Amino acid sequence: MGITTKIVAEIVLGFLVFAGVLIATGAGQFFIDLANAGFGKYRGGPAKVSIVASAFFGSLSGSIFSNIAGTGSITIPTMKKVGYPPHYAGAIEACASTGGVVMPPVMGAIAFVMAITIGVDYATVMVAAILPSALFYFGLILQVDAYAARKGLVGMKTRKPALGPRGDEARLALPAGHDLSGLGPALYAVGILRPVVRQCADDRAELPATRDHDDACAQSLKTLRQVGTLVTQTAAIILPIAFVVSALTITGVTGSMTSGLVALGGDNVYLVIALGVLACFIMGMAGLAIVAYIFLAVTLAPAIIEIGGLNTVAVHFFIVYYAMLSVITPPVGAAAFLAATIAGAKPMLTSFTAMRLGVVIYFVPLFFLFQPALVLQGDLTPLIYVLPSIIIGITLLSGGLEGYLLGVGMVRPWLRLPLGIAGFAFSFPGLTTTLIAGVASAVLVAVIWRDNRNGVVAVP
């Protein structure tokens, strides 16, 4: 039945089992406790806890929706308690869970699928994902921090999490081994994770010895039910796509689609990329980035590489990132809608807010497509000047979007749009745009600094 089903059977299945065990055994609470210990006490702490916990959980599970279910049910109510509006809390969780799919060190199943498709080792894919995912989460944390500063939201009391048999040690397993492929790593992790989290749960609840057996049976049934739900739902989405991909490959239509994209683009790499973004978005509407990636890796990627001569790893990451956009972008926004349901918020409002919070994910793929040093490919010298400009640009953009510039202060409403535009232009990896935007940004920052020094406060 083709490469799609092969990948599902040999790789995705193991990670679905792992995700199910993570949820059923309460590992979501473990990651929340861990993030809470480090970030909960700072302003807007619950939002930062949500971001960090979802990054950890998503990296292991590789599933956006199980991530939202596993952590969002805890973090979203907490964010609402400290003052984040329901739609904002849901949007934060949706964005954070989406980014977890491409968060090293594990990245879920999609990293292994990409390694097999490109023909490189897993370490290459993992290393390439470091900077893009770090930039995405950097922008997300800056925005929630700016919102908290503008609204005067505080942190919360933190407690030391129970991380081991006696609350003083953690041994959560990561998929690891000499051969990082196939079902093995995920299933090994399941085998180690189950008893560890089980013991942690026993210690926290201080269950009487007479209840151990009954509790173990209930926990096992809960785990099986959770795994079964994830496997059947995922199979229902992926297997029909497997028939389509196999048919396209066997009949040779894949080559025709590639040629068609090139012809539509008129040998213009920018137009082909624009069509590619649209294709990624449409394919991603199914809500499973891995399905969109498998399909587009054999249809779209060759066209972009052929006409633009671009780096192979960068092109494949470009597809993954834009395929993920559909889950937070209207009109589908499946991840945002799920988070909105948990938050009790309006789905479309949550989805539009998620777009704003996840703004970095919309343009960073274009940056590393034309500057492969950002995925640590080729000559890394450009990182010396490109990376600082992107970091500063994201800081300015976040300040413009949320009305508070880190280290400077409140931003008046009429300055927010120019500051956001200047931040985007400054982060664009081009010397001319960076220089022009740098001058404009310096002027805007000076005005904002003067406003705050003179007591001119922006309207929240």
C-alpha positions as CSV (number, residue, x, y, z in Angstrom):
1,M,0.0,0.0,0.0
2,G,2.9,2.3,-0.5
3,I,5.3,4.4,1.6
4,T,2.5,6.1,3.6
5,T,1.2,2.9,5.1
6,K,4.8,1.6,5.6
7,I,5.6,4.7,7.6
8,V,2.4,4.5,9.6
9,A,3.1,0.8,10.5
10,E,6.8,1.2,11.2
11,I,7.1,4.6,12.8
12,V,3.8,6.5,13.5
13,L,2.1,3.6,15.3
14,G,4.8,3.5,18.0
15,F,4.5,7.2,18.7
16,L,0.7,7.0,18.9
17,V,1.1,4.3,21.5
18,F,3.7,6.5,23.3
19,A,1.3,9.5,23.1
20,G,-1.5,7.5,24.5
21,V,0.6,6.3,27.4
22,L,1.8,9.8,28.1
23,I,-1.8,11.1,28.4
24,A,-3.2,8.1,30.3
25,T,-0.5,7.9,32.9
26,G,-0.6,11.6,33.6
27,A,2.7,12.6,32.0
28,G,1.0,15.9,30.9
29,Q,0.9,16.9,34.6
30,F,4.6,16.0,35.0
31,F,5.6,18.4,32.2
32,I,3.3,21.1,33.6
33,D,4.9,20.7,37.1
34,L,8.3,20.8,35.6
35,A,7.5,24.0,33.6
36,N,5.7,25.5,36.6
37,A,8.8,25.1,38.7
38,G,10.9,27.2,36.3
39,F,8.4,29.8,34.9
40,G,5.3,29.9,37.0
41,K,6.4,32.6,39.4
42,Y,7.1,35.2,36.6
43,R,4.5,37.6,35.2
44,G,2.0,35.8,33.1
45,G,3.5,32.6,34.5
46,P,0.7,30.2,33.6
47,A,1.0,31.1,29.9
48,K,4.7,30.5,30.0
49,V,4.1,27.2,31.7
50,S,1.6,26.3,29.0
51,I,4.2,27.0,26.3
52,V,7.1,25.1,27.9
53,A,5.0,22.1,28.9
54,S,3.4,21.9,25.5
55,A,6.8,22.1,23.8
56,F,8.1,19.2,25.9
57,F,4.9,17.1,25.5
58,G,4.6,17.7,21.8
59,S,8.2,16.9,21.1
60,L,7.6,13.4,22.6
61,S,4.1,12.7,21.3
62,G,4.3,14.3,17.9
63,S,0.5,14.8,18.0
64,I,-0.9,18.3,18.1
65,F,-4.4,17.2,19.3
66,S,-3.2,14.8,22.0
67,N,-0.9,17.7,23.2
68,I,-3.8,20.0,23.6
69,A,-5.9,17.3,25.3
70,G,-3.0,16.3,27.6
71,T,-1.8,19.7,28.7
72,G,-4.5,22.2,27.7
73,S,-7.1,20.8,30.0
74,I,-4.9,21.8,32.9
75,T,-3.1,24.9,31.6
76,I,-6.0,26.7,30.0
77,P,-8.1,27.0,33.2
78,T,-5.0,28.2,35.1
79,M,-4.3,30.9,32.5
80,K,-7.9,32.1,32.8
81,K,-7.7,32.3,36.5
82,V,-4.8,34.8,36.4
83,G,-6.5,37.1,33.9
84,Y,-5.9,35.8,30.4
85,P,-9.2,35.9,28.3
86,P,-10.6,32.5,27.3
87,H,-9.8,33.0,23.6
88,Y,-6.3,34.2,24.4
89,A,-5.7,31.2,26.7
90,G,-6.9,28.8,24.0
91,A,-4.8,30.4,21.3
92,I,-1.7,30.1,23.5
93,E,-2.2,26.4,24.0
94,A,-3.0,25.8,20.3
95,C,0.2,27.6,19.2
96,A,2.4,25.9,21.7
97,S,1.0,22.5,20.9
98,T,1.5,23.1,17.2
99,G,5.2,24.0,17.6
100,G,5.9,20.9,19.6
101,V,5.7,18.8,16.5
102,V,9.0,20.3,15.3
103,M,10.6,20.7,18.7
104,P,13.9,18.8,19.3
105,P,15.2,16.5,20.6
106,V,12.5,14.0,19.6
107,M,9.9,15.9,17.4
108,G,7.6,12.9,17.3
109,A,7.2,10.7,14.3
110,I,7.6,13.4,11.7
111,A,11.4,13.7,12.2
112,F,11.8,10.0,11.4
113,V,9.5,10.2,8.4
114,M,11.6,13.1,7.1
115,A,14.9,11.3,7.6
116,I,13.6,8.3,5.6
117,T,12.1,10.5,2.9
118,I,15.2,12.7,2.4
119,G,17.7,9.8,2.9
120,V,19.6,11.4,5.8
121,D,20.2,10.3,9.4
122,Y,17.9,11.3,12.2
123,A,20.6,13.5,13.8
124,T,20.7,15.8,10.7
125,V,16.9,16.4,10.9
126,M,17.0,17.0,14.7
127,V,19.9,19.5,14.5
128,A,18.2,21.3,11.6
129,A,15.1,21.9,13.7
130,I,16.8,23.6,16.6
131,L,16.9,27.3,15.4
132,P,13.5,27.5,13.7
133,S,11.7,26.0,16.7
134,A,13.7,28.1,19.1
135,L,12.7,31.3,17.2
136,F,9.0,30.2,17.1
137,Y,8.9,29.7,20.9
138,F,10.9,32.8,21.5
139,G,8.3,34.9,19.6
140,L,5.5,33.2,21.4
141,I,6.9,33.7,24.9
142,L,7.7,37.4,24.1
143,Q,4.1,38.0,23.1
144,V,2.5,36.4,26.2
145,D,5.0,38.3,28.4
146,A,4.1,41.6,26.6
147,Y,0.4,40.9,27.1
148,A,1.0,40.2,30.8
149,A,3.1,43.4,31.2
150,R,0.5,45.5,29.5
151,K,-2.4,44.0,31.5
152,G,-0.5,43.8,34.8
153,L,-0.9,40.0,35.1
154,V,1.3,38.4,37.8
155,G,2.7,34.9,38.3
156,M,1.6,32.3,40.7
157,K,2.9,30.4,43.6
158,T,5.0,27.4,42.6
159,R,5.7,24.1,44.2
160,K,8.4,21.6,43.7
161,P,6.9,18.9,41.5
162,A,6.9,15.2,42.4
163,L,9.3,14.0,39.8
164,G,10.2,10.5,41.1
165,P,9.4,7.8,43.5
166,R,10.0,10.1,46.4
167,G,9.5,13.4,44.7
168,D,13.2,14.2,44.3
169,E,14.2,12.5,41.1
170,A,12.9,12.3,37.5
171,R,13.5,9.4,35.1
172,L,11.1,10.1,32.2
173,A,12.5,8.3,29.2
174,L,13.2,9.7,25.8
175,P,13.1,7.5,22.7
176,A,16.8,6.6,22.4
177,G,19.0,3.8,21.2
178,H,21.6,2.8,18.7
179,D,19.1,2.6,15.9
180,L,16.8,5.6,16.0
181,S,14.3,4.3,13.5
182,G,11.1,2.2,13.4
183,L,8.9,1.3,16.3
184,G,11.7,0.5,18.7
185,P,12.6,3.8,20.3
186,A,8.9,4.8,21.0
187,L,8.0,1.4,22.4
188,Y,11.2,1.2,24.5
189,A,10.2,4.6,26.0
190,V,6.7,3.3,26.7
191,G,8.2,0.3,28.5
192,I,10.3,2.6,30.7
193,L,7.8,5.4,31.1
194,R,4.9,3.3,32.4
195,P,6.4,2.0,35.6
196,V,8.1,5.3,36.4
197,V,5.0,7.5,36.0
198,R,2.9,4.8,37.7
199,Q,5.2,4.9,40.7
200,C,5.0,8.7,40.8
201,A,1.2,8.6,40.7
202,D,1.2,6.0,43.6
203,D,3.5,8.2,45.7
204,R,1.5,11.4,45.1
205,A,-1.8,9.7,45.9
206,E,-0.4,7.6,48.7
207,L,-2.7,4.7,47.7
208,P,-3.3,2.0,50.3
209,A,-1.6,-1.3,49.5
210,T,-5.0,-3.0,49.2
211,R,-5.9,-0.8,46.3
212,D,-2.8,-1.2,44.2
213,H,-4.1,-4.1,42.1
214,D,-7.5,-2.4,41.3
215,D,-5.8,0.8,40.5
216,A,-3.3,-0.9,38.2
217,C,-6.1,-2.6,36.3
218,A,-8.0,0.7,35.9
219,Q,-4.9,2.5,34.8
220,S,-4.1,-0.2,32.2
221,L,-7.7,-0.1,30.8
222,K,-7.5,3.7,30.6
223,T,-4.2,3.5,28.8
224,L,-5.5,0.9,26.3
225,R,-8.6,3.0,25.6
226,Q,-6.5,6.2,25.0
227,V,-4.1,4.3,22.7
228,G,-7.0,2.8,20.8
229,T,-8.6,6.2,20.3
230,L,-5.5,7.7,18.9
231,V,-4.6,4.8,16.6
232,T,-8.1,4.5,15.1
233,Q,-8.6,8.2,14.6
234,T,-5.2,8.6,13.0
235,A,-5.6,5.5,10.8
236,A,-9.0,6.8,9.6
237,I,-7.2,10.0,8.4
238,I,-4.0,8.5,7.0
239,L,-5.1,5.3,5.2
240,P,-7.3,7.0,2.6
241,I,-4.4,9.3,1.9
242,A,-2.2,6.2,1.5
243,F,-4.3,5.1,-1.4
244,V,-4.1,8.5,-3.1
245,V,-0.3,8.8,-2.6
246,S,0.3,5.2,-3.9
247,A,-1.9,5.8,-6.9
248,L,-0.1,9.0,-7.8
249,T,3.3,7.3,-7.5
250,I,2.4,4.1,-9.3
251,T,0.7,5.8,-12.2
252,G,3.4,8.5,-12.6
253,V,1.0,11.4,-11.9
254,T,3.5,12.6,-9.2
255,G,5.9,13.7,-12.0
256,S,3.0,15.4,-13.8
257,M,2.0,17.3,-10.7
258,T,5.6,18.5,-10.3
259,S,5.8,19.5,-13.9
260,G,2.4,21.2,-13.6
261,L,3.6,23.3,-10.6
262,V,6.7,24.4,-12.5
263,A,4.6,25.2,-15.6
264,L,2.1,27.2,-13.5
265,G,4.9,29.1,-11.9
266,G,6.4,29.9,-15.2
267,D,9.9,28.9,-14.0
268,N,9.6,31.7,-11.4
269,V,10.8,30.2,-8.1
270,Y,8.8,32.8,-6.0
271,L,5.6,31.9,-7.8
272,V,6.2,28.2,-7.4
273,I,6.9,28.7,-3.7
274,A,3.6,30.8,-3.4
275,L,1.7,27.9,-5.0
276,G,3.5,25.5,-2.7
277,V,2.4,27.5,0.4
278,L,-1.2,27.2,-0.8
279,A,-0.8,23.5,-1.5
280,C,0.7,23.0,2.0
281,F,-2.2,24.9,3.6
282,I,-4.9,22.9,1.7
283,M,-3.3,19.6,2.5
284,G,-2.8,20.5,6.1
285,M,-6.5,21.1,6.6
286,A,-6.8,17.4,7.4
287,G,-5.3,18.3,10.7
288,L,-2.3,15.9,10.5
289,A,0.9,17.6,9.4
290,I,2.6,14.2,8.8
291,V,0.0,13.3,6.1
292,A,0.4,16.6,4.3
293,Y,4.2,16.2,4.5
294,I,4.2,12.7,3.1
295,F,2.1,13.8,0.1
296,L,3.9,17.0,-0.6
297,A,7.4,15.6,-0.1
298,V,6.9,13.5,-3.3
299,T,5.0,16.2,-5.3
300,L,5.9,19.7,-4.2
301,A,9.5,19.3,-2.9
302,P,11.0,18.1,-6.2
303,A,9.5,21.1,-8.0
304,I,10.9,23.7,-5.6
305,I,14.3,22.0,-5.5
306,E,14.4,21.7,-9.3
307,I,13.5,25.2,-10.2
308,G,15.2,27.1,-7.3
309,G,18.2,24.9,-6.6
310,L,17.4,25.2,-2.9
311,N,18.7,23.1,0.0
312,T,16.8,19.8,0.3
313,V,16.6,19.8,4.1
314,A,15.3,23.4,4.1
315,V,12.7,22.7,1.5
316,H,11.3,19.7,3.4
317,F,11.2,21.7,6.6
318,F,9.5,24.5,4.7
319,I,6.7,22.0,3.8
320,V,6.3,20.8,7.3
321,Y,6.0,24.3,8.8
322,Y,3.4,25.5,6.3
323,A,1.5,22.2,6.5
324,M,1.1,22.9,10.2
325,L,-0.4,26.4,9.6
326,S,-3.9,25.0,8.8
327,V,-4.4,23.8,12.3
328,I,-4.3,27.3,13.8
329,T,-5.5,29.3,10.7
330,P,-9.1,30.0,9.8
331,P,-11.4,28.7,8.3
332,V,-10.3,25.3,9.5
333,G,-8.1,25.9,12.5
334,A,-8.7,22.5,14.0
335,A,-6.2,22.9,16.9
336,A,-7.5,26.4,17.7
337,F,-11.1,25.1,17.7
338,L,-10.2,22.2,20.0
339,A,-8.4,24.6,22.4
340,A,-11.4,27.0,22.2
341,T,-13.7,24.2,23.3
342,I,-11.6,23.6,26.4
343,A,-11.4,27.3,27.1
344,G,-15.1,28.0,26.5
345,A,-14.2,30.6,23.9
346,K,-15.4,31.5,20.4
347,P,-13.6,29.2,17.9
348,M,-13.0,31.8,15.2
349,L,-11.8,34.5,17.6
350,T,-9.4,31.9,19.2
351,S,-8.1,30.9,15.7
352,F,-7.4,34.6,14.7
353,T,-5.7,35.2,18.0
354,A,-3.6,32.0,17.4
355,M,-2.6,33.4,14.0
356,R,-1.3,36.6,15.7
357,L,0.5,34.7,18.5
358,G,2.1,32.2,16.0
359,V,3.1,34.9,13.6
360,V,6.8,33.7,13.6
361,I,5.8,30.4,12.1
362,Y,4.3,32.2,9.1
363,F,7.6,33.8,7.9
364,V,10.5,31.9,9.4
365,P,10.1,29.1,6.8
366,L,10.7,31.6,4.0
367,F,13.8,32.8,5.8
368,F,15.5,29.4,6.1
369,L,14.4,28.4,2.6
370,F,16.6,31.2,1.2
371,Q,19.1,31.1,4.0
372,P,19.8,27.4,4.8
373,A,22.3,28.4,7.6
374,L,19.1,28.8,9.8
375,V,18.6,25.0,9.5
376,L,22.4,24.6,10.0
377,Q,23.0,23.6,6.4
378,G,25.9,24.7,4.3
379,D,28.0,27.7,5.2
380,L,27.1,28.9,8.7
381,T,28.9,32.2,8.5
382,P,25.7,34.2,7.7
383,L,24.4,33.3,11.1
384,I,26.7,35.9,12.6
385,Y,24.6,38.7,11.2
386,V,21.3,37.0,10.2
387,L,20.4,35.4,13.6
388,P,20.8,38.6,15.7
389,S,18.7,40.6,13.2
390,I,16.0,38.0,13.3
391,I,16.0,37.9,17.1
392,I,15.8,41.7,17.3
393,G,13.2,41.8,14.6
394,I,11.0,39.2,16.4
395,T,11.3,41.3,19.6
396,L,10.1,44.4,17.7
397,L,7.3,42.6,16.0
398,S,6.1,41.1,19.2
399,G,6.1,44.6,20.8
400,G,4.1,46.0,18.0
401,L,1.5,43.2,18.1
402,E,1.0,43.2,21.8
403,G,1.6,46.9,22.7
404,Y,4.5,46.4,25.0
405,L,8.2,46.4,24.0
406,L,10.5,44.4,26.2
407,G,13.0,46.6,28.1
408,V,11.4,49.8,26.8
409,G,7.7,49.9,27.9
410,M,4.2,50.5,26.6
411,V,3.7,51.2,22.9
412,R,1.0,53.8,21.9
413,P,-1.7,52.4,19.6
414,W,-0.6,54.5,16.6
415,L,3.0,53.2,16.9
416,R,2.1,49.5,17.0
417,L,1.7,48.9,13.3
418,P,4.8,50.8,12.2
419,L,6.8,48.9,14.9
420,G,5.5,45.6,13.7
421,I,6.3,46.3,10.1
422,A,9.8,47.5,11.0
423,G,10.4,44.4,13.1
424,F,9.4,42.1,10.2
425,A,11.6,44.0,7.7
426,F,14.5,44.0,10.1
427,S,14.3,40.3,10.6
428,F,14.2,39.6,6.8
429,P,17.6,38.2,5.8
430,G,18.5,40.8,3.3
431,L,21.2,43.5,3.8
432,T,19.2,46.4,2.2
433,T,15.9,45.7,4.1
434,T,17.8,45.1,7.3
435,L,19.6,48.5,7.1
436,I,16.5,50.5,6.2
437,A,14.4,48.8,8.8
438,G,17.2,49.2,11.4
439,V,17.1,53.0,11.0
440,A,13.3,53.1,11.2
441,S,13.3,50.8,14.2
442,A,15.8,52.9,16.0
443,V,13.6,56.0,15.5
444,L,10.5,54.2,16.7
445,V,12.2,52.7,19.8
446,A,13.5,56.2,20.7
447,V,10.0,57.6,20.4
448,I,8.6,54.8,22.6
449,W,11.4,55.2,25.2
450,R,10.7,59.0,25.3
451,D,6.9,58.3,25.7
452,N,7.5,56.0,28.7
453,R,10.1,58.4,30.2
454,N,7.6,61.3,30.0
455,G,4.8,59.2,31.5
456,V,2.8,58.8,28.2
457,V,1.0,55.5,28.8
458,A,-0.4,53.5,26.0
459,V,-4.1,52.6,26.0
460,P,-4.4,48.8,26.9
